[in-house]
Amino acid sequence: MNTCLRSVPLLPFWYLRSFQTRMLTTTQLNLDSVRSQLNEHVRLVAVSKYHPAESVRECYEHNQRHFGENYVQELEDKANQLKDSCPEIKWHYIGQVQSNKIPKICSIPNLFCVETVESEKHCAAFEKAAAKLNSNNKLKVNTSREEQKGGASPEEAVVLGLYVRRECHHLELNGFMTIGSVENSDKIPNPDFDVLADVRKKFAEAAGVDESSLELSMGMSSDMDTAMKQGSTSVRVGTAIFGMREFIKPQWSLSLQDMKKVEESSEEKEDDSFRPISMKCGVFEDSKGSAYIEMGKTKVLVEVDGPRESPSVASQRGKITVSINEENLRIRAQLESAISAMVHLDKYPRAEFMVNISILSSSGGELAASILASALALVHAHVELFDIPVAAHIIYLPETKSFVIDPPSPLSPSAISITVALLPNLNQLIYTRLKGAVSVSESREALSFACKQSLRLYSVMRKTILSSFQNQPKTTL
Ligand SMILES: *Cc1c(COP(=O)(O)O)cnc(C)c1O
């Protein structure tokens, strides 16, 4: 008895406290593990997209200073939230640049580097915006090269670097960045990384500077080792630190104020963009759930009814039944499977939901529009989804090896048409359709391009759902 008692150590209060401060969060432990894999003098940029500001703070408190973000709005929100508590933070913008967002990017507090400058047009706009800021520090830019659409070719990247040095006195060329192509992502060594190293070499020769003064930003969670072996000086790592990008339930966590901001920023139209989109979640007061979408001239209305107890549903899982106007019957089954994949059907045993889709006008992209509108109508009916889906229709033109996003019909006869729908936060494809003859590598590239483009609709979907919840009197489920 006595011995037993004595073997329980009496921990003094100060010991407990110091133990607590030494407890690391999972994110901090992950950060340590990534750091232990870094070569000497390689910078780690922690990519925090889709993860909350709180996770960024955890890393900051563990001495991480450089962070990367892909979306202007998300970056701006986090930068503002953290500017007082994390004053030494250094933000990298690593998402695609849209010209109309450049002044906004430049005004972000503690912005360190824009890694994705692709054209003289971008440089000139950054120069103009940076000049206005009147800052003593030059804005750092990396010219980025990407196999997918967008990005400078190796030759262009060199020329662009020279342009920055010659013409842009408020910018400083920091180095070069690449994501690398999908095809090469598993290759060791990765030819795309060699190409980037060569871009730096050529630029250094042309500009008469030392190569080591320029950064090579390449390597992510899955290929940082390869990238470092091929000379990377800055790796951008997300998943290995923060874990899988999970669903932040935005519709319940964003304040009304935040929503306004999303609204202001959603107006964008460039050549490589979607047609004008408008959507509304909740159009009829008397139906259970409804939504309406216009993508260019394509117009889709969806009504949801249910859950209804159905004798025809034998299984424990619920069931989605789609009805659609007769001209479009050929896509009914496809829609049914895509929509079923996004609903948490296990939660609705023996129940049936009727999803009535009316394609009011067809001008390309009906499948994508129907999937998006159905999701909105389901959310409006308070049906539980795994995630807010996104969807896109693109075409690939093999002759010119180029993509067109959200094209209006009719399509050129040789065009390859691709529609995808995915649950972005689960990294899950719920629908793909590829029409036309392409090689395997082309189809992979087209698919990955379509997925990337579809993600651009995420904030619009989110905004639409938000505004419907804000305008609606609280309903009980
Ligand atoms: C998301 C992202 C990363 C991080 O990718 P992980 O695979 O999560 O490490 C790096 N670079 C860019 C440009 C990204 O968009």
The ligand as an SDF file (V2000), in Angstrom:
LIG
                    3D

 15 15  0  0  0  0  0  0  0  0999 V2000
   -1.3990   23.9810  -52.6630 C   0  0  0  0  0  0  0  0  0  0  0  0
   -0.0930   24.3520  -53.2240 C   0  0  0  0  0  0  0  0  0  0  0  0
    1.0980   23.8990  -52.6500 C   0  0  0  0  0  0  0  0  0  0  0  0
    1.1340   22.9310  -51.5020 C   0  0  0  0  0  0  0  0  0  0  0  0
    0.7850   21.6660  -51.9450 O   0  0  0  0  0  0  0  0  0  0  0  0
    0.8410   20.3740  -50.9710 P   0  0  0  0  0  0  0  0  0  0  0  0
    0.7910   19.2610  -51.9050 O   0  0  0  0  0  0  0  0  0  0  0  0
   -0.3570   20.4850  -50.0900 O   0  0  0  0  0  0  0  0  0  0  0  0
    2.1090   20.4740  -50.2240 O   0  0  0  0  0  0  0  0  0  0  0  0
    2.2820   24.3720  -53.2030 C   0  0  0  0  0  0  0  0  0  0  0  0
    2.3150   25.2090  -54.2460 N   0  0  0  0  0  0  0  0  0  0  0  0
    1.1840   25.6580  -54.8180 C   0  0  0  0  0  0  0  0  0  0  0  0
    1.2780   26.5980  -55.9680 C   0  0  0  0  0  0  0  0  0  0  0  0
   -0.0480   25.2360  -54.3320 C   0  0  0  0  0  0  0  0  0  0  0  0
   -1.1640   25.6630  -54.9250 O   0  0  0  0  0  0  0  0  0  0  0  0
  1  2  1  0
  2  3  1  0
  2 14  2  0
  3  4  1  0
  3 10  2  0
  4  5  1  0
  5  6  1  0
  6  7  2  0
  6  8  1  0
  6  9  1  0
 10 11  1  0
 11 12  2  0
 12 13  1  0
 12 14  1  0
 14 15  1  0
M  END
$$$$
